[in-house]
Amino acid sequence: MDTTRRSFLAASSAAGMAPAASFKTFAANDRIRVALVGAGGMGSSDLASALRCPGVELAAAADVYQGRLDRIKEAYGSNVFTTRDYREVLARADVDAVIVATPDHWHSRITIDALNAGKDVYCEKPMVQKVEQGMAVVEAQKRTGRLVQVGSQYVSSLIYHKAKQLLKEGAIGRLNMVEGWVDRNTALGAWQYNIPPNANESEIDWDRFLGNAPKRPFEPIRLFRWRNYSDYGTGVAGDLFVHLLSGLHFATSSIGPTKIYASGGLRRWKDGRDAADVMLALIEYPERPEHPDFTFMLRVNLTNGGNSDGFGFRFTGDEGVMSCGSTVTVTKAARELEPGTMAGAFSKKVREEILSEYRAKYPERKPSVLGMQSHGDQIFDLPPRYDAHQEHHRTFWNAVRNRTSVVEDSTFGLRAAGPALLSLSSFNENRVYKWDPLAMKVV
């Protein structure tokens, strides 16, 4: 890796790349040139969203599978530069920003290399594969002054912006507990992605895919279904828990929990994978100025146990419940105006004493208009054709153009990825983990 690093820096210098500390400014009509690193399903979706943003165009793409690079040229033109080596993309002076949509085990390395090369970065979640990689990304962003946005669109969704507003206004009283879930009831939802018929060693740079992962003989299923394997992915925790944690942290203004425990198992998809298909976690959030202490219970189920896929949150407070999915619904029950009594189990004398004290404290009230309480559901719908993923990209590319901040930067990304990845560690090791959300490290 040292040799690789020196070669990359030499290539960068030879290409006349701008120093990381300098910033290209964009006029309203200027094009922002993007490179895609990792042109699979999520990368292709990210690229399509990026190119729908004003002034963004594709300059280059890198992927270890030649078929994806061929598809890039089919879709976007033969003039797009393509390569199997992402460093050749980063060495190009005509690339302003990079989308990192590789398997998880490459996220931190490519993000740091891109920042050092003077590029802004949109990195798919989770930002890192391992907790201990996180601070290096945070430090690289601070040192270079470049932008990083992590690709969990929950933080840009109007659903969670509305939830944040309602929680702040006290719509459900004091928050006590949150439930979050993602259920995927299809084979594709369980990562059974297609394997192309030409998945052979001449079409795939196998060693480059492996990178720092354990060396293995050529086995294309590991590339095209990489989420199934801990060598390259982070299982349901990194793929889906991190979405739930990102949405929760945004809605509650939380910097993160302090205690994490997870359980689950590999129930259905016993196809050679080592990633669980069912996982549940209990995560404890301490009291902070932004929010009271509360418990977060979350689950992911990939075992096709239902008729449809689903995701959502249920925020429970002492005055009501707020549910978030494709809408935000606040349900407030009529509150009891006074406590009841349990006097009936006592002797007549004691019962009369209890009831006398009770009525002295809570005089009997006659029914009146003033005593009537409002309860029922408030439902908040999204605008027609609203797309949170597109909004997330719009936020990032506007920030690239105007040099403004993003919500889901590397610090936010690590504070969401850390508890998610520790859920996976807790599951694997059958132990409780403690986390310092301020320092962003395991206690």
RASUL-V899796 format. One record per backbone hydrogen bond with DSSP energy under -1.0 kcal/mol. CO is the residue of the C=O (numbers start at 1). NH is the residue of the N-H. E is the energy in kcal/mol with one decimal. If there is no record, write none. Layout:
co=CO nh=NH e=E
co=CO nh=NH e=E
This chain:
co=1 nh=5 e=-2.6
co=2 nh=6 e=-2.4
co=3 nh=7 e=-2.4
co=4 nh=8 e=-2.3
co=5 nh=9 e=-2.4
co=6 nh=10 e=-2.3
co=7 nh=11 e=-2.4
co=8 nh=12 e=-2.4
co=9 nh=13 e=-2.2
co=10 nh=14 e=-2.4
co=11 nh=15 e=-1.7
co=12 nh=17 e=-1.8
co=13 nh=16 e=-1.6
co=19 nh=22 e=-1.6
co=27 nh=30 e=-1.4
co=32 nh=57 e=-2.5
co=33 nh=96 e=-2.6
co=33 nh=97 e=-1.6
co=34 nh=59 e=-3.1
co=34 nh=60 e=-1.2
co=35 nh=99 e=-2.8
co=36 nh=62 e=-2.7
co=37 nh=101 e=-3.1
co=40 nh=44 e=-2.8
co=41 nh=45 e=-1.8
co=42 nh=46 e=-2.7
co=43 nh=47 e=-2.6
co=44 nh=48 e=-2.3
co=45 nh=49 e=-2.1
co=46 nh=50 e=-2.6
co=47 nh=51 e=-2.6
co=50 nh=53 e=-1.7
co=53 nh=56 e=-1.7
co=55 nh=32 e=-3.6
co=57 nh=34 e=-2.8
co=59 nh=81 e=-1.7
co=60 nh=36 e=-2.2
co=61 nh=83 e=-1.6
co=62 nh=38 e=-3.0
co=64 nh=205 e=-2.4
co=65 nh=68 e=-1.0
co=65 nh=69 e=-1.1
co=66 nh=70 e=-2.5
co=67 nh=71 e=-1.8
co=68 nh=72 e=-1.9
co=69 nh=73 e=-1.8
co=70 nh=74 e=-2.1
co=71 nh=75 e=-2.5
co=72 nh=76 e=-2.9
co=73 nh=77 e=-1.7
co=77 nh=80 e=-1.4
co=81 nh=61 e=-2.2
co=83 nh=63 e=-1.6
co=85 nh=88 e=-1.6
co=86 nh=90 e=-1.9
co=87 nh=91 e=-1.4
co=89 nh=92 e=-1.5
co=92 nh=95 e=-1.1
co=96 nh=120 e=-1.6
co=97 nh=35 e=-2.1
co=98 nh=122 e=-2.8
co=99 nh=37 e=-3.0
co=100 nh=124 e=-2.8
co=103 nh=106 e=-2.0
co=104 nh=107 e=-1.5
co=106 nh=110 e=-2.3
co=107 nh=111 e=-2.3
co=108 nh=112 e=-2.4
co=109 nh=113 e=-2.3
co=110 nh=114 e=-2.6
co=111 nh=115 e=-2.5
co=112 nh=116 e=-2.6
co=113 nh=117 e=-1.4
co=114 nh=119 e=-2.6
co=115 nh=118 e=-1.8
co=120 nh=98 e=-2.7
co=121 nh=149 e=-2.3
co=122 nh=100 e=-2.9
co=123 nh=151 e=-2.7
co=130 nh=133 e=-1.9
co=131 nh=134 e=-1.9
co=134 nh=138 e=-2.1
co=135 nh=139 e=-2.9
co=136 nh=140 e=-1.9
co=137 nh=141 e=-2.3
co=138 nh=142 e=-2.2
co=139 nh=143 e=-2.8
co=140 nh=144 e=-2.3
co=141 nh=145 e=-1.9
co=147 nh=121 e=-2.9
co=149 nh=123 e=-2.3
co=150 nh=152 e=-1.6
co=152 nh=155 e=-1.4
co=153 nh=156 e=-1.6
co=157 nh=161 e=-1.5
co=158 nh=162 e=-2.6
co=159 nh=163 e=-2.1
co=160 nh=164 e=-2.1
co=161 nh=165 e=-2.0
co=162 nh=166 e=-2.6
co=163 nh=167 e=-2.5
co=164 nh=168 e=-2.3
co=165 nh=169 e=-2.0
co=166 nh=171 e=-2.7
co=167 nh=170 e=-1.1
co=170 nh=173 e=-1.2
co=172 nh=319 e=-2.2
co=174 nh=318 e=-1.2
co=176 nh=295 e=-1.4
co=177 nh=316 e=-3.1
co=178 nh=297 e=-3.0
co=179 nh=314 e=-2.3
co=180 nh=299 e=-1.6
co=181 nh=312 e=-1.9
co=182 nh=301 e=-1.8
co=183 nh=310 e=-2.3
co=186 nh=190 e=-1.0
co=187 nh=192 e=-2.1
co=188 nh=191 e=-1.8
co=191 nh=193 e=-1.8
co=196 nh=199 e=-1.4
co=198 nh=200 e=-2.3
co=200 nh=203 e=-1.0
co=203 nh=66 e=-3.1
co=204 nh=206 e=-1.4
co=205 nh=209 e=-1.9
co=206 nh=210 e=-2.3
co=207 nh=211 e=-2.2
co=210 nh=213 e=-2.8
co=219 nh=222 e=-2.2
co=220 nh=224 e=-2.3
co=221 nh=225 e=-1.9
co=225 nh=228 e=-2.0
co=226 nh=229 e=-1.9
co=228 nh=274 e=-2.2
co=229 nh=232 e=-1.4
co=229 nh=233 e=-2.8
co=232 nh=105 e=-1.7
co=234 nh=238 e=-2.0
co=235 nh=239 e=-2.2
co=236 nh=240 e=-2.3
co=236 nh=241 e=-2.3
co=237 nh=242 e=-1.6
co=240 nh=244 e=-1.7
co=241 nh=245 e=-2.8
co=242 nh=246 e=-2.1
co=243 nh=247 e=-2.5
co=244 nh=248 e=-2.5
co=245 nh=249 e=-2.8
co=246 nh=250 e=-2.1
co=247 nh=251 e=-2.5
co=248 nh=252 e=-2.5
co=249 nh=254 e=-1.1
co=258 nh=435 e=-1.6
co=259 nh=284 e=-2.6
co=260 nh=433 e=-2.7
co=261 nh=282 e=-2.9
co=263 nh=280 e=-3.1
co=265 nh=277 e=-1.4
co=265 nh=278 e=-1.7
co=268 nh=270 e=-2.4
co=269 nh=271 e=-1.7
co=277 nh=302 e=-2.9
co=278 nh=265 e=-2.4
co=279 nh=300 e=-2.3
co=280 nh=263 e=-2.8
co=281 nh=298 e=-2.1
co=282 nh=261 e=-2.0
co=283 nh=296 e=-3.2
co=284 nh=258 e=-2.6
co=284 nh=259 e=-1.1
co=285 nh=294 e=-1.6
co=291 nh=288 e=-3.0
co=294 nh=285 e=-2.8
co=295 nh=178 e=-2.7
co=296 nh=283 e=-2.6
co=297 nh=180 e=-2.5
co=298 nh=281 e=-2.5
co=299 nh=182 e=-1.7
co=300 nh=279 e=-2.2
co=301 nh=184 e=-2.8
co=310 nh=183 e=-3.5
co=312 nh=181 e=-2.1
co=313 nh=324 e=-2.2
co=314 nh=179 e=-2.1
co=315 nh=322 e=-2.7
co=316 nh=176 e=-2.8
co=316 nh=177 e=-1.7
co=320 nh=317 e=-2.9
co=321 nh=331 e=-3.2
co=322 nh=315 e=-3.5
co=323 nh=329 e=-2.7
co=324 nh=313 e=-2.3
co=327 nh=325 e=-2.5
co=328 nh=380 e=-3.2
co=329 nh=323 e=-2.9
co=330 nh=378 e=-2.4
co=331 nh=321 e=-2.5
co=332 nh=376 e=-1.5
co=342 nh=345 e=-1.0
co=343 nh=346 e=-2.0
co=347 nh=351 e=-3.1
co=348 nh=352 e=-2.4
co=349 nh=353 e=-1.9
co=350 nh=354 e=-2.7
co=351 nh=355 e=-2.8
co=352 nh=356 e=-2.2
co=353 nh=357 e=-2.3
co=354 nh=358 e=-2.6
co=355 nh=359 e=-2.6
co=356 nh=360 e=-1.7
co=357 nh=361 e=-1.7
co=358 nh=362 e=-3.0
co=369 nh=372 e=-1.5
co=376 nh=332 e=-1.8
co=378 nh=330 e=-2.8
co=380 nh=328 e=-2.2
co=383 nh=386 e=-1.4
co=387 nh=391 e=-2.1
co=388 nh=392 e=-2.3
co=389 nh=393 e=-1.8
co=390 nh=394 e=-2.5
co=391 nh=395 e=-2.3
co=392 nh=396 e=-1.7
co=393 nh=397 e=-2.9
co=394 nh=398 e=-2.1
co=395 nh=399 e=-1.7
co=396 nh=400 e=-2.3
co=397 nh=401 e=-2.0
co=398 nh=402 e=-2.6
co=399 nh=403 e=-1.8
co=407 nh=409 e=-1.3
co=408 nh=150 e=-2.6
co=409 nh=413 e=-3.0
co=410 nh=414 e=-2.3
co=411 nh=415 e=-2.2
co=412 nh=416 e=-1.4
co=413 nh=417 e=-2.7
co=414 nh=418 e=-3.1
co=416 nh=420 e=-1.4
co=417 nh=421 e=-3.2
co=418 nh=422 e=-2.3
co=419 nh=423 e=-1.4
co=420 nh=424 e=-1.4
co=421 nh=425 e=-2.1
co=422 nh=426 e=-2.8
co=423 nh=427 e=-2.4
co=424 nh=428 e=-2.6
co=425 nh=429 e=-2.4
co=426 nh=430 e=-1.6
co=426 nh=431 e=-1.0
co=433 nh=260 e=-2.6
co=434 nh=443 e=-2.5
co=436 nh=440 e=-1.8
co=436 nh=441 e=-1.4
co=441 nh=436 e=-3.0
